[in-house]
Amino acid sequence: MWKDYVDIFSALLTPTIALITTYIAIQQYRRGRAKFRHELYDRRLAVFKAASNYLSIATRYGTTENFDEEEKAFREFLAANLESRFLFDKEDWLFLGLIHGAGMLRPQYRYMLKSGDPATVKKWEQHLTESTEKHREQIMRLQDVFVKYLDVKNLK
């Protein structure tokens, strides 16, 4: 009689271990997937914060202000933006490239303004003003671009 019970439990032991192992594997997969999504979210959020910070500083200052803070914010944006090609869709990555491109020209405009050549100062002042306006437009679009990546309700 005991032998029958031992045989039954022995036969059930292998499938039970298989079920438990499968359950553990599924839980590890879910945990790993959640960790990956969390890390992806953090990286995307870092790009958003850097872009938002840079654009808000670049549009806050006029053409005659001190631009040290803007240059620092732009460098931080560049550092955060390095991975953007791998984090975002092509259209959104290209949008960040537009911010990058416009930001790269601003130091040149400021340098030319400081040159003091009266014949060109007005021209460079106009370029810098146009760049600031372009950045203002980009601020308005920035949140729309990032909402699909950072909306917590859409994360699964």
QUIRAUR-V138552 format. One record per residue. N is the residue number from 1. RES is the residue in three letters. SS is DSSP state (A for helix, B for strand, O for the rest). Layout:
n: [N	N]
res: [RES	RES]
ss: [SS	SS]
This chain:
n: [1	2	3	4	5	6	7	8	9	10	11	12	13	14	15	16	17	18	19	20	21	22	23	24	25	26	27	28	29	30	31	32	33	34	35	36	37	38	39	40	41	42	43	44	45	46	47	48	49	50	51	52	53	54	55	56	57	58	59	60	61	62	63	64	65	66	67	68	69	70	71	72	73	74	75	76	77	78	79	80	81	82	83	84	85	86	87	88	89	90	91	92	93	94	95	96	97	98	99	100	101	102	103	104	105	106	107	108	109	110	111	112	113	114	115	116	117	118	119	120	121	122	123	124	125	126	127	128	129	130	131	132	133	134	135	136	137	138	139	140	141	142	143	144	145	146	147	148	149	150	151	152	153	154	155	156]
res: [MET	TRP	LYS	ASP	TYR	VAL	ASP	ILE	PHE	SER	ALA	LEU	LEU	THR	PRO	THR	ILE	ALA	LEU	ILE	THR	THR	TYR	ILE	ALA	ILE	GLN	GLN	TYR	ARG	ARG	GLY	ARG	ALA	LYS	PHE	ARG	HIS	GLU	LEU	TYR	ASP	ARG	ARG	LEU	ALA	VAL	PHE	LYS	ALA	ALA	SER	ASN	TYR	LEU	SER	ILE	ALA	THR	ARG	TYR	GLY	THR	THR	GLU	ASN	PHE	ASP	GLU	GLU	GLU	LYS	ALA	PHE	ARG	GLU	PHE	LEU	ALA	ALA	ASN	LEU	GLU	SER	ARG	PHE	LEU	PHE	ASP	LYS	GLU	ASP	TRP	LEU	PHE	LEU	GLY	LEU	ILE	HIS	GLY	ALA	GLY	MET	LEU	ARG	PRO	GLN	TYR	ARG	TYR	MET	LEU	LYS	SER	GLY	ASP	PRO	ALA	THR	VAL	LYS	LYS	TRP	GLU	GLN	HIS	LEU	THR	GLU	SER	THR	GLU	LYS	HIS	ARG	GLU	GLN	ILE	MET	ARG	LEU	GLN	ASP	VAL	PHE	VAL	LYS	TYR	LEU	ASP	VAL	LYS	ASN	LEU	LYS]
ss: [O	A	A	A	A	A	A	A	A	A	A	A	A	A	A	A	A	A	A	A	A	A	A	A	A	A	A	A	A	A	A	A	A	A	A	A	A	A	A	A	A	A	A	A	A	A	A	A	A	A	A	A	A	A	A	A	A	A	A	A	O	O	O	O	O	O	O	A	A	A	A	A	A	A	A	A	A	A	A	A	A	O	O	A	A	A	A	O	O	A	A	A	A	A	A	A	A	A	A	A	A	A	A	A	A	A	A	A	A	A	A	A	A	A	O	O	O	A	A	A	A	A	A	A	A	A	A	A	A	A	A	A	A	A	A	A	A	A	A	A	A	A	A	A	A	A	A	A	A	A	O	A	A	A	O	O]
